[in-house]
Amino acid sequence: MTSTSFEAPPDGGSMIRLTEILHRSVKLRQRRFEMLPLRGQGAPFTEPHARNPSDSLPPSELADLISSMSVIGLLEPVLAEEIVVDGKAPTIRLVTGERRLRAMRWGAVNRPDNPHFQALPAVVCPGPLSEEERHMWRFVENFAREPLKPGEQAAALLYQRCAILVGKLLKAGKPVPQEVYAIPDPAERFLALEKIRGTDSSCAAPWSEVLDRLGLQLNERKAGELVRAFRALPRDLTEEMDEAAVRLNTRIKFAELRNGRAQAAEGIWAALKSSKRLHLLPTAVNVGLEEPELGPEEVITEAEERQDAANAGRRAKLTRVPNQTEDQEETEEGDDAAAPSALGTDGVAELAELGSPLQPAAPAAEAAKEAMPADAAPSRPAVETNTIRTALDGIRGLLAEVRAGKEIARYDRGSLRLALRELHAHLDDASVDGATDHDAITEGSEAA
């Protein structure tokens, strides 16, 4: 067979670029998603890779993986190739994911009633694959485990949706032409596949199925917004926004501005990018939408004035001791207008953008402490001081790594958000029981 040549992606390369490189392989771009049987006809087989074929991983080494699969299933499909020999039924050979396959087989034998062990999620390609194609797939698979930016995540969602749709179309006897496989843009390829599907609802690939298969902590509305922003913006602009860490909400509003005032949107982006003031983009986009008569430079000037006014208001809040009336008003209004704290509901990911922790002025902190009644006693047993200190040390360590530029893994972000949300509810309960909002802010600044 003719070998396919790939160029190595640069360090820190975009997932969009990686998928374009992956797309150069005719066989890999014909990949489809299938649920394979674990035994009998159509079950995948493995070949030895520098080990004795009789060697197998003992269950103890697979215990964590089996435990996870038994609860949430296999989230990352294995890669398999379909081998066709004249006169024989096609066979499926595993390419990557041997540990996952062995864990699934163990579960099918020892936990037959568990629905997660009934079939093996797999991405199947026409085989045989060359070594270069296998290597590139493994590279992309490993890269995909890293936290994805909005543009990359949207592309990954669309590629996965296309793979599910292709599998269903082929099973329904609806062939997919080679020219559809050759479409590099995932959004355009999905539209072409949808035309083939027509009104056949049995072949649809709903977002719920895509998200379940990927195991993302993402709702269908958010997935739709990611893809809409991806479709509405040029690919080079999407990559630039990924590099600048522009948030999804800002992208959606920028796409809205660009749809009605393309020249103004492009002028605002170019001016902010060249002057390295992209932190003004959310405010500038709002100004552009609210005041369509303003030109790009006027929009940026107005955005700067609004940003300065907002920053001044936040500084004023942090340098005064609120009285009881102000405390009550702030409690009723909520924390949306305040600067994010280390225990905000948006999680640790937003703390990395603050640049410096919240630190109220020392006199204000001392005054708040003096204002506390000496005979105040908690109505419930207090948490041990050592427990609090240990938690604070952990938060400080996490913040130090985030501010140093490190990323928080996808599943870890979800776990942190859940824990912080519950903890925030307990802190709100404490405020109702007698502590003031200022106390909570002071304690939060110590944790930072």
N, C-alpha and C positions, 0 to 999 in steps of 0.2 A: 504494500500500500504506500501511497505517497505521504511523506511526513509533512506535517504542517508546522511552519516556523512561527514562533512567537517572539516578541521582544519583551525583555523583563521590565515590569512596571517599576517606576521610580519609587524610592522609599517615601511612604506617606502618600502614595498615589491615590487618586480618587477611585471609588468603587465604580463610578460611571465609566471611567477609562478602562478599568479592569474588565468590566463586562463587554466593552467594545473589543478588547483583545480576545476575550473568550469567544466572542461572536465570530471570529475569523475561522474557527473550526466548523466545517460543514456538519460534522456529526454532533458536536456539542450544542450547536444552535438548534438541533432537532430534538433536544431533550424534552421529555414529557414526564409528568408525575403519575405514579401508579401506586396502588396498594398491593404488594406482592404476597402470595401465600408463603408461609414459613416451611411447609412440607409439601411433597408431592409435585405434580406438574406445575411448572412456572416458578418454583421456589429458587432463589439464588444459590449458587455454589461458589466456593472460594478456592483459591490456589495458594500453595505455600509461598511465603515471602521470607526467605532466609531462616526458616525454622522447620522442624519436623512436622509433617502434616498431622501426625497423631497428637501433637501437643495441643492442649487447649487451656484457656485461662480458667483457673478454678473459680467457683462462684464467689469466694471471699474477695477476689480482686474486682469482681463486678457488682459487689453488694450495693454500693452507693448508686451505681447506674441503674440497677434493677429496681431499687427502691423508688428512685425518681420516676422511672418509666411506669411503674405500677400505679402511680398517683396521677401523673399528667400526660403519660404517653411519651412516644419518641418525637421530639420537637424538630430535630435536624435530620432530614431524610438521608439515607445512604445513597451512593452513586453506583449504578450498575450498568453494564453494557449488554446489549442483546446480540447473541451470536447466532447467526443463521447458517446452517449447513444444508446443502442440497439434499432433498429427500428426507429430512428430519425436522422435527418440531424445533422452533427457536428455543435456545437456552439462555438463562440470565446469569451472568458472571459478575460477582462483586468487584468493584474498583476501590472504593474507600468506605470505611465504616465497619471494619471487622468486629470491633468490640461491641458496637451497637447490635450487629446481627447476632452475635453469640448471646448477648443479654436477652434479646427478643426470643431466641430459640429456647433458652433456659426458662423464661417466663411462660412460653407456650406449653412446655412440658409440665412444669411444676405449679403454674397458676392458670390452668386452662379456663377458669371462669372469669378471669379478668379481661375486660374488653380491649384493654390497651395492648394485649399480647396476641390478638387475633390475626393481624396482618402487619407487614413491614412497609412503612412509608419509604418510597424510593424514587429517585430521579433516574430515569432509564434513557440511555442513548443508543443509537445504532452502533454496533461494534464491528471489528475490534478497534479500540482506541489506541493511538500511538503513545509512546512514553511521554512525549511532549504534551500531548493532550491530557494525559493523566496528571502530569506534574502541574499544568496550568490550573486544572480543576481543583487540585488539592490546595494550591496557592490561594485561589479565590475563596474557597471554602474556609480556610483559616483566616483570611482577611475579613471575611464577612462576620466572624465572631467578634470583631472589634466594634465599639459603639459607632453607629452610622449617623451621619449628618442628615438633615431633612431631605435634601436632593437625592442623596445616595439611598436613603430609606425608601423614598417614593419609587425610585428605579427598581430597587430590590422587590418591593411589593408588586409592581407591575410585571416584572420578570416571573415571579412566582405565580401570579394570576394567569399569565400566558401559559406556563407549564401545566397548570391544572386544567386549563381550558383545552389545550392540545390533547392531553390524555383522554378527556371525556369525548372529544370529537372523534378521535380514532376508534375508541371503543364503540361509538355509535355508528361506525362505518362511514364517517364523513372525512374524506382525505383532505390533508392540508398541503396545498401546493408549495413547491420549493421557493417560489418568489416570496411567499409569506414568511417562511423561515429566514429568508435573507434580509428582512426588514430590521435594521439595527436599532431603531428607536422603539423602546418598549411600549410607549403610548400608541404609536402608529401600528405596531404589530398587534396589539390587543384589539384595536378597532377592526383590523383586517380579519382577525379570528372571530370577532363578534358577527361580522357579515356572513361568515361561513355558518355560524351557529344559527343565525336567523331567529326564529321565534321558539326554537326548541328549548324549553326551560330545563329539561333534564341534563343538558350539557352546560348549563350556566356555571360560572365560578364566582359565587357571592363572596363579599369581603369576609363574612363570618368564617367561611371555610379557609380562606387564605390566612387569616390571622390565627386560627386554630392550628393550622399546619406549621406556621412559623413560630408559634409560641410567643408572640409579641404581647406585651402589656399595653395594648393599644385598642381603643374602641373603633367601631366602624366609621363613626363620624370623623374622627381624627385621621383615619386612613384615607377617607375620601378627600379631606382638605389637603393632605400631603400631595396626593396625586393631582388634584386640581391646580395647586400652585406649581407643580412640576410641569404640567401641560401648558400652563399659561405663560411661563417664562422661557426665554431662550436657554439652551443648554449651557452655553458659556457663562451666562449671567447666573444660572443656578449654581454652577461650580464656584464662581466668585463669591456668591452669598454663603455657600458652604464654608469656604475658607474664612470668611469674615464672621462666621457664627451668627448669621442673621436668623432671627426666630421665625417660626411658621406664621404667626399672626401678622408680623410685619410683611412677610412675602405675599400673603393673601391680599393685604391692603395695597401693596406696591403693584401687584398684578391688576387690581381694580383701577388704580391711578393710571397705570400704563395703558389699560384698555380705553380709557377716555381721553387721556392726555399723554400719549406716548413720548412726544418730544420733551415735555416737561419732566416726565419720569426719568428719561435717559439723562437729561441735563442734571437733575438732582443727584442721581447715582454717580455720574462722572465727577461732579464737583466734590462730593463728599469723599469719594474714593481717592481722588488725587490729593486732597488736602488732609487725608487720614483722619476724617471726622465722622466715620460711619456710625459712631455711637449716637449721632443726631438723626439717623435715618428713620426710626419709628416716629419721632415727633415731626420730622419734615414731611413724611408721607401723610400724616394726619392733617397738617397745615395745607398740603396740596389738595387734599380731598375737600377740606372745609372752605378753602378760599381759591377757587379755580381761576380767579383773575390775576393771581400773582405769578410772576415768572420764577424760574429756578433759583436765581440769586436772592430774590425777595423771600421765597419760601424758606431758604436756609437761614436768612437773617431772622425771620420770625421764629423759626425753630430754635435758634440759639437763645433768643430772648425768653421764650417759654421755658427752655431747659434751665437757664440761669435762675428764673423766678422759682421754678420747682425745687432746685437745689438749695436756694436761700430759705425756702419754707421748711425743708427738711432739717437744715442746720439749726434754724430757730427752734424747732421742736426738740432737738436733742440737747440744747444748751439751756433749757429752762426747766424748772420744777413745776409740773402741772398741779393745779389745785384740784380739790375733790370734784368740783363741777366739771372741769375739763376732762378729768379721768372718766366720769360717768358718760360724757358725750362721746369720747373716743371709744369707749366700750360698746356703746350702742351703734356707732357708725362702722365698727369693725376695723380690721388691720390693713385693708386694701391700700389706703393712702399712705401708710407708714412705710419706712424703709424696711426691707426684708431683714428678718432676724435669723439666727442660726437654727431656730426651731420652727421656721415658717412652713406652711403646707406645701410650698413648691419644692421643698427638699434641698439637699446639699448642692445640687447642680447649679442653682442660682447664686449660691454663696461665692462660687469661683469668680463671678462677674463683678463682685462688689469692690475688689481691689484692696479694701481695708476693712477690718471689723468695726462693728458699731461700738463706740466708746463714749458714753455721756461724760460731760465734764465732771471732774472729781468733786467739786463743791456740791453739785446737784446730787451725786450719789450719796455723799455724807449726809446731806440734808434729809434725803429720803430715809436713811437708816435711823436718824435721830427722831423722825416723825413716827416711827413705829412704837406702839404701846409696849411698855416693858413687861406687862403682865399678860400679853397676848399669848394664848396657847392654842395649838391646833386641835380641831375637833376630832381628828383621826390620827392614828400613830404616824409619826414622820418617817420618811424613808431614811435609811442609814446614811450618814455623811460619807462613809467610804464608798457606798454605791454611787452616790452623786459624783464624787470626785473621779471615780473610775470612768463613769460615762463622759464627764467633761474632758478627761484626758484623751479618750477615744475620739471625741468630736474635734478637739484641737489638732490631734494628729491627722485626722481625715482632712480638715480644712487646710493644713499645711501642705499636704500632697496635692489637693485640688488647686491651691493658689500657685503651686510650683508648675502647673500645667498638665498634671496627670488627669486621665479620664476615669470616670466611674463606670464600670461595666453595666450593660443593659439590665440584667436581672438584679444586680446589686442596687441600681437606682430605684427599681420597683419596691424592693424590700425596705430601703431607707424611707421612701415616701410613705409606705404603710405604717412603719414604726413612728415616724415623725407626726403623721396625722393623728394617731392615737394619743401620742404624748401631748400634742398640742391641745387635744380635747381635755386632758387631765389638767393642763396648765390653765385653761379657761375656767374649769371648775374651781381651781384654787383662787382665781381672781374673784369669782362670785362669792366664795367663802370668806373673803376679807382682804386678800392681797391686792395691791393696786397694779395697774398696767405698767407704771413706772418701775415697780419692783421687778416685774417680769422682764422688762427691757434691760434693766441693770444686770440681772442674772444672766440673760442671754448674751450680753456683752462680755461677761466674764468667761462664758463658754467659748466665745470666739477668740 
